[in-house]
């Protein structure tokens, strides 16, 4: 009977050792998973920060493109129209001046 108890006790010790070994391995796996999870969270935060920077840069670039487009339209359409209108007004003023001076000379021929 003592031998049976010793055998069962030895068997139980082996089972406890086996459970302890499995528990240690499981704890190591859990630690490894926690480390991986932390790394993943860090990587996600880095990706989010990078995406936010990219979005901000994209918005800035879009603003710059709109400004360049506005300047281009002004340089190619608005300014030339203003210049042509200014030139037309100057020509119109010269023609009116010539007509007025001709009319004055016609009315007052002695001014020649």
C-alpha angles and dihedrals in degrees: 000000000000088000092054091050091049091049092049090045090050090047091050091049089053090050091048090049090049091049091047090051092049090047091052091050091047091050090051090051091048091050090049091049091049090052091049091048091052090049090049092050090050091049091049091052090050090049091049091050091048091049091050090051091048091049091049091048090048091052090049091049091049089052091049091049091051090050092048090048091050091049091048092051090048093048095046103035116013101044096045090050090050090049093049091047090050091049091047091051091049092050090046090052092049092049091049090047091052091048093048092048090047091049091048090050089048092051094042108031091170090071092072 
